[in-house]
Amino acid sequence: MDTIWEALLRLFGEYGASKTSLTLIDYCAEKRFAIIRVAHTEVDKIRAALASITKIATEPAAIHVLAVSGTLRALRKKIK
């Protein structure tokens, strides 16, 4: 989450990052995925921030969006 916040702040500043309402819902280290909640009007900003991430801590990384949904129930169906 720290890496995502840093990317948001770097791209959109504090005001832009605060409008996203970014929240971590679920994280699985074994499967290497996370579910995050954002304001529906800010999805494009989050996608841009995620695409700009090239490393987490000191390790090279790439983040990919698997699915976007309006509800958590529908999202969990999509990713299974």
MIFI-622737 format. One record per residue (C-alpha): x, y, z; residue in one letter. Coordinates in steps of 0.05 Angstrom, whole numbers, plus 5000, padded with zeros to 4 digits. Layout:
# residues N
XYZA...
This chain:
# residues 80
500050005000M505750475015D508350384944T501450534914I500751164957W507651394936E505951304863A499351674872L502752254908L508252284855R503252314797L497352704826F499653044890G496253024957E489553294933Y489052794876G491052214920A486052404974S480252384924K481451644908T479051374976S484150814969L483050245018T486049555024L480649025027I484448365021D491648145010Y494347444998C501947375000A501746654975E497646814912K500947494906R494547904896F490848454932A483848734929I483449484937I477349934940R477350614905V472251134887A469150944820H470751624791T478151524805E479450834774V483551134717D488051494766K489350854805I490750474741R495851004720A499150984788A499550224788L502550234718A507950714741S510550244795I516949904775T519549664843K516949514912I522049674965A528449484927T525548904887E523448984814P515848924808A510148994758A502949064780I497348824736H489948964743V486148294738L479048554744A474949164762V467949104790S462549514824G461649024882T466248574921L461747974909R462148054834A469648174837L470947544876R466847154824K471047454768K477847274799I476146554817K
